[in-house]
Amino acid sequence: MKNLFLIIGAPGSGKTTDASAIKEMNQSVAHYSTGDMLRAEVASGSELGNEIKSYIDQGNLVPLDVVVNTIVSAIENSELDFIIIDGFPRSVEQMTKFDEVMAEKKSINLISVIEVTVSEETAKDRVLGRARGADDNEEVFNNRMKVFLEPIEDIRKFYTDKKIYRSIDGERTVEEIVGEMNEIIVSEIMKQMN
């Protein structure tokens, strides 16, 4: 059984940085960033990669099946049983489709969905401050923020109803955020192992 933690948050919330730090602290945990998995596919120059690139360059969501298949494949191929995926789900459709896939497969157990919450102002300062690539400009940021905000209440409610939603304050230092996230994840891992 693969046990899964999903880390969500606005662009610039620090979710990938936080999840990477958790992986460094826990050798029994695998970490995949949805963005990194999709960017790796783009870098491969494959036909699928070129299709993904056209969506990313506009700040739009990559098609549902592409994202869900990429994620399920990563989970199933992981050598470790505890997995963190950040940046997913980003839409109600992704959430619903993933829920259906998990119900079919029975081999994936979604333990917790953790949102790193930051203000839009903080998110914008961080994204425009890091300017990693072509998708880090104000216009694309505004689109990404809109794409994030539209479904977030529905996503929160869906996972809250399942009693697996947690929210942590992303306006603090990385150490504080990672400390709290690590506590949640380690305590859940302990429950699964007992």
C-alpha positions as CSV (number, residue, x, y, z in Angstrom):
1,M,0.0,0.0,0.0
2,K,1.3,3.4,-1.0
3,N,0.5,6.1,1.6
4,L,0.1,9.6,0.2
5,F,0.4,13.1,1.5
6,L,-0.7,16.0,-0.8
7,I,0.8,19.4,-0.2
8,I,-1.2,22.3,-1.8
9,G,-0.8,26.0,-1.8
10,A,-0.7,29.2,-3.9
11,P,2.2,29.8,-6.3
12,G,5.1,30.9,-4.2
13,S,3.7,29.4,-1.0
14,G,6.9,27.4,-0.6
15,K,5.2,24.0,-0.8
16,T,8.0,22.4,-2.9
17,T,10.8,23.8,-0.7
18,D,8.9,22.5,2.4
19,A,8.2,19.1,1.0
20,S,11.9,18.7,-0.2
21,A,13.0,19.5,3.4
22,I,10.7,16.9,4.8
23,K,12.2,14.3,2.4
24,E,15.7,15.2,3.6
25,M,14.6,14.7,7.2
26,N,12.9,11.4,6.6
27,Q,14.6,8.7,4.5
28,S,11.4,6.7,4.4
29,V,9.5,9.4,2.5
30,A,9.6,10.0,-1.3
31,H,8.8,13.4,-2.7
32,Y,7.5,14.4,-6.1
33,S,6.7,17.9,-7.2
34,T,3.9,17.9,-9.8
35,G,5.6,20.9,-11.5
36,D,9.0,19.2,-11.5
37,M,7.5,16.0,-13.0
38,L,5.8,17.9,-15.7
39,R,8.9,20.1,-16.4
40,A,11.0,16.9,-16.6
41,E,8.6,15.6,-19.3
42,V,9.0,18.9,-21.1
43,A,12.8,18.7,-20.9
44,S,12.7,15.3,-22.4
45,G,11.5,16.9,-25.6
46,S,8.8,14.2,-26.1
47,E,5.6,14.8,-27.9
48,L,3.8,14.8,-24.5
49,G,6.4,17.2,-23.2
50,N,5.8,19.7,-26.0
51,E,2.0,19.5,-25.3
52,I,2.6,20.1,-21.6
53,K,4.9,23.1,-22.4
54,S,2.3,24.9,-24.4
55,Y,0.0,24.9,-21.3
56,I,2.7,25.8,-18.8
57,D,4.0,28.7,-20.9
58,Q,0.5,30.3,-20.6
59,G,0.1,29.6,-16.9
60,N,-2.8,27.3,-17.7
61,L,-3.5,23.8,-16.2
62,V,-2.1,20.8,-18.0
63,P,-4.9,18.5,-19.2
64,L,-6.5,16.3,-16.5
65,D,-5.5,12.8,-17.8
66,V,-1.9,13.8,-18.4
67,V,-1.5,15.1,-14.8
68,V,-3.3,12.3,-13.1
69,N,-1.5,9.6,-15.1
70,T,1.9,11.2,-14.4
71,I,1.1,11.3,-10.7
72,V,-0.3,7.7,-10.4
73,S,2.7,6.4,-12.4
74,A,5.1,8.1,-10.0
75,I,3.3,6.8,-6.9
76,E,3.2,3.2,-8.3
77,N,6.8,3.2,-9.3
78,S,8.1,4.7,-6.0
79,E,10.4,2.4,-4.0
80,L,9.1,3.9,-0.8
81,D,5.6,3.4,0.7
82,F,5.2,7.0,2.1
83,I,5.0,9.6,-0.6
84,I,4.6,13.4,-0.6
85,I,3.3,15.1,-3.8
86,D,3.2,18.8,-3.9
87,G,1.2,21.1,-6.2
88,F,-1.7,18.7,-6.7
89,P,-4.7,18.8,-7.0
90,R,-5.1,22.2,-8.6
91,S,-8.7,21.9,-9.8
92,V,-11.9,20.3,-8.7
93,E,-11.7,18.1,-11.8
94,Q,-8.2,16.9,-10.8
95,M,-9.3,16.2,-7.3
96,T,-12.4,14.2,-8.4
97,K,-10.6,12.3,-11.1
98,F,-7.8,11.3,-8.7
99,D,-10.4,10.3,-6.1
100,E,-12.0,8.0,-8.7
101,V,-8.6,6.5,-9.7
102,M,-7.8,5.8,-6.0
103,A,-11.1,4.2,-5.5
104,E,-10.4,1.9,-8.4
105,K,-6.8,1.0,-7.6
106,K,-7.2,0.4,-3.8
107,S,-3.4,0.4,-3.6
108,I,-3.1,4.1,-2.8
109,N,-4.1,5.4,0.6
110,L,-4.5,9.2,0.8
111,I,-3.6,10.1,4.4
112,S,-3.6,13.9,4.5
113,V,-3.9,17.0,2.4
114,I,-1.9,19.9,3.8
115,E,-2.3,23.4,2.6
116,V,0.5,25.9,3.1
117,T,-1.5,29.2,3.3
118,V,0.0,32.6,2.3
119,S,-1.5,35.9,1.4
120,E,-1.7,36.8,-2.3
121,E,0.8,39.7,-1.6
122,T,3.4,37.3,-0.1
123,A,2.9,34.8,-2.9
124,K,3.4,37.5,-5.6
125,D,6.6,38.9,-3.8
126,R,8.1,35.4,-3.7
127,V,7.3,34.4,-7.3
128,L,8.4,37.6,-8.9
129,G,11.4,37.7,-6.6
130,R,12.7,34.3,-7.7
131,A,12.0,34.7,-11.4
132,R,12.9,31.1,-12.3
133,G,11.6,31.0,-15.9
134,A,9.4,32.5,-18.5
135,D,6.3,31.7,-16.3
136,D,7.5,34.0,-13.5
137,N,6.2,37.3,-14.6
138,E,3.3,39.4,-13.3
139,E,0.8,38.5,-16.0
140,V,1.4,34.8,-15.7
141,F,1.5,35.0,-11.9
142,N,-1.9,36.7,-11.9
143,N,-3.3,33.9,-14.1
144,R,-1.7,31.2,-11.9
145,M,-3.2,32.8,-8.8
146,K,-6.6,33.0,-10.4
147,V,-6.3,29.3,-11.4
148,F,-5.4,28.5,-7.8
149,L,-8.1,30.6,-6.1
150,E,-11.1,29.5,-8.2
151,P,-11.4,25.9,-6.9
152,I,-9.6,26.2,-3.5
153,E,-12.7,26.5,-1.4
154,D,-14.2,23.4,-3.0
155,I,-10.9,21.5,-2.6
156,R,-10.7,22.5,1.1
157,K,-14.3,21.4,1.7
158,F,-13.9,18.1,-0.1
159,Y,-10.9,17.0,2.0
160,T,-12.3,18.6,5.2
161,D,-15.4,16.4,4.8
162,K,-13.1,13.4,4.5
163,K,-11.4,14.6,7.7
164,I,-7.9,14.7,6.1
165,Y,-7.5,18.4,5.4
166,R,-4.9,20.4,7.4
167,S,-3.9,24.0,7.0
168,I,-0.5,25.5,8.1
169,D,0.6,29.1,8.2
170,G,3.1,29.7,5.3
171,E,3.9,33.2,6.4
172,R,6.5,32.0,9.0
173,T,10.1,31.0,8.6
174,V,10.9,27.9,6.5
175,E,12.1,26.1,9.7
176,E,8.8,26.8,11.5
177,I,6.7,25.7,8.6
178,V,8.7,22.5,7.9
179,G,8.7,21.7,11.6
180,E,4.9,21.8,11.8
181,M,4.5,19.9,8.5
182,N,7.0,17.3,9.6
183,E,5.2,16.7,12.9
184,I,1.9,16.1,11.0
185,I,3.5,13.7,8.5
186,V,5.6,11.8,11.1
187,S,2.6,11.3,13.5
188,E,0.5,10.0,10.5
189,I,3.3,7.6,9.5
190,M,3.5,6.3,13.0
191,K,-0.3,5.7,13.1
192,Q,0.0,3.7,9.8
193,M,2.9,1.6,11.1
194,N,1.2,0.7,14.4
